[in-house]
């Protein structure tokens, strides 16, 4: 019965996630990830080595594998992200089931399902999950690492578990740079592994963890060796130029209502736009109230799951550090800590499992939190009725637009800051613009000599760049202010304007 209920529950969750994620608007961040995967799958072009790329590279290789068998690029990418988010929910459910071995199976199931629902209706999860970017995959790897590391702490011979936790941390890090800080709490928790000799905790297990980490980071290390300056620029220097670009655009200190540019502004953004959201307030209060119930005095007596609770205390601040690192702050950057806050709530409740009265009122509190958060979050899934209307799925609309572009351009090369669209129609794009708008908007701030080293093209370089390889077409209408030089080039060189059915403009060379 419970197996059937679980299958039914997770099937419903998958349908809700898939429906919502197929209808989310296109974020300009998605262009870079999809374009890099397509360039590798179709032309064998590597990030950093052949073109600028502003993230760690793991998702490029995964997307290349997906795109080798499908021309529906955005559909494949968003489906993959949705499955990653769904698997993360499954991990949380599985962990929760094991926290209450002596309660009735129905209550076990309801607690685990409540943990899943608490994340599903969370506003950060709703906004971030399922898009074609690197958040869902990196969070899944981090959760797997937490599970493996915790399992290692409960075994007499934890080397295998520690190796694979290091591997998963490395995969998260190699997918999204902001997961680098979590290496420290993972290493630190090895010191608390029970029943391990001093040499094991101080030398053998950290080296084992490091070996897994190093193995997972091999793709990144190889690309760094092949193209050190572009790799460093893409993962470190770009952030500095992007901050400078934002400042020049008027996003300044104190303007938190628009964007957070300083550490103080980021904290204000976190407080006003993340924590203040009803679902997040309830989640964070629940975590603080329940997880902190495992106080130091109780932990000294090693109650059930003391290791995981201490681990969460140690891990969440470093996840938050990674969330606050990018400038400026955006809501999706705070996705990583949220699943671990949910786990904090569940482990906090589990700390009362030997105290029936406290367990009872903590479960009542959980039920109320889930109910109230659900009342706010359920509206995000109200478009489930459109699941069977394929024409209303954004990836299908994008693919149709790509086919329209492909029919007009043919085998030519297209200039655009929205590369997903022509790539959906199998039209070649300029790899110098594979990042979409990101490289283009910071390129004027980069010294000319450095631009050439990292494959950037600025407004000042555009005529010379296109003079050597003029585009068969220019696609505009997605980044209007940034695209003005493209429009001027098209008009000055006699390109014919064609208005596409989605409201954008295609300039065709006569």
C-alpha angles and dihedrals in degrees: 000000000000091000090054091047091050093050090047092046095050092043088056091047091051092051091049092049094045093048093049094044094049089058101044115115119257114266117209088230089070094066094069096051096045094043094051092051091048093048091053095044096046105029106017091240117157128212116252091007096063104013142004117280126177104203140054109283109236096098091053091063094045093048091047088058091050094046093050087075102034141048090198092090102169092041091053093045095048092045089053092049090048092052090050091053090046092051090051088055089049091053091052090049092050093048092049093052090061096051098075109042096159101049125089113284091239091056090047090054094046092051091050092047090049090056090053093048092047088061097038093059095040109121095225091050091046092051098042110033122091101023122121096261136098103267103090096047095047092048090050091053091048092052091049089051090052091051094048095045092049091049089051090056090059097052132078092225105039100162095104092049093046092049092054093044088054089049092053093046088051091050090051091047091046089052099045125014094213089074092068093094093061090071088079099058091044090055092042094053090058086072088063096051105128123228093021124126118242092252091053093051097043102038121001100047096042089051090048090051090047091052091056090045092050093048092052091049094052095103090053093044092050092051089047090053091049096046110012099167097046090045093053091042093051096048103033116007095047090063090059093050091045090054089050090049091052091050091051089050090058102260095138140164113292094025091106092143087071106028142334116245105162133048090256090047090051091053089050090049090050092050098043104035105025111027094034092060106105096237092049095046090055093045095049094045089049091051094048094046098044105029094044087053083082091080126184093261092057094044090058087065090053100234120190113300094006089141094055092046093052088044091056091048088053097040104047096062090053091048088051089049088057090048092054095045100083118079121247106028121237130182096252092060089070094057097095099067095046100079089047091051087055089051088050090057092049095046090046090056090046089057086070096051092110092048107066097191094051091042090053097053093041089055090049088052091050092050091051093047092050092047095049094042089047091053088058097039104041093080088070089069100043093107092072087116088071093060092101093044098089093179089066094056110106095221090054091049090049091050091051090051088050092052090050089053091045092053091052099043103034115182096348129111122255132212115216145134090223102063097168091076100057091037089057086058092046092249116149117245133195108269089212085071097044091116091062111221098346102082092037096054096049097038096090088058093054116085112253095244091053092046091061092049093055099036099251125152121202133192089263091055098043101094093047092044094050093039089069094046112014115199123248087219142002121217118206138165102082104079099023102179094043093045097060094100088053091052092047090050091051093049094045092050099046101253115168116240117231120182111218124216093251091060098258128116132246117196111204124200109240 
